[in-house]
Amino acid sequence: MLKKLIYIFFLIFLPKTFAAKAAAQLPIGFFLQDSIKIGQLVRYTLYYKHPPGQEIILPDSAFSFVPFEFVSKTYYPTRTQENISTDSAVYILRTFDLGKIQRLQIPVLLLQNGSTTPLKPKPDSVFLQEMVPVLPSDSIPLKANTQLLRVNARFNYPYALVALGILLLLSLGVWGVFGRRLILNFNLYKLKNDHNAFVTRYNAHIERFNRSQSLENIEKAITLWKNYLTRLEGSAINSFTTKEIAQFYGEDEDVTTALKLFDKAIYGNMLSDESSETVVAFYLLHHFADRRYEFVKDQTRHVALT
């Protein structure tokens, strides 16, 4: 190391006559230390004296520094003194090669007559310091241990979040494609179930009336019919009078006739003489409820698909 520093000193402060002779010589390249460790940074100095008109290039990161790896380069501007130009650079390198002696030779590129001529300095080398000594294979006996240790299972949250995100995206995609159809089918399903429940209970009132001829069955059937239409139409039909219901449905013949017959039976006390008319009134309201169900169902389907 000391010899290299002395060498640099004499190169910088050469006498004029000796410097002129050095200009015709090859570049000088050397490491600033004699030994390195794996991954440790090492400095390599490249130094060249030449005539002022001569064009040269000092290699950069594109050059192959094998067995070393390039880290950085510090270039010092050209210095001309007594008709001699000096170019120099310091390279920071590192190595992960396991060779005990590692050599390097970085050339200076001379540009002349449209061509490039490499001027190579003498190779320099460094020694790799061994951090782990090589032991004989039989110096340390191997100890076998085949006993397994219990490892606690850990929940993989990243994978779970990714799976949840994918599931969410798939759900949004399915909803975007089939959402309106699913909502339509659900609404139609509710309408059908409600109508079937109404028909079952309404028919039970008709059967009981046929057996007992009771005004109470008529009143219960009318109340059931009004409550069903209230849910179906979304209007407070169960609070309407007979006249208001007839007006609401545009004086529909089935509704008007049936309600008049029921009013006659209930308020005119004419049930025993005209029971057949009362049965007709039951079926007129039944038929009207069926028609209103079909109308609302078709309307719901039309709105959902437009």
Protein Blocks (a to p, Z undefined) as FASTA:
>chain_A
ZZmmmmmmmmmmgcfklmmmmmmmccddddfbfbdcehiacdddddddddfklccddddf
kbccbfbdcfbdcddddddeehiacdddddddddfbfbfbdcddddddddeehiacdddd
dddddddddfbdcddfklpccdddfbdcdddddddfklmmmmmmmmmmmmmmmmmmmmmm
mmmmmmmmmmmmmmmmmmmmmmmmmmmmmmnopaklmmmmmmmmmmmmmmmnopafklpc
fklmmmmnoopaklmmmmmmmmmmmmnopmmmmmmmmmmmmmmmmmmmmmmmmmmmmmmm
mmmmZZ
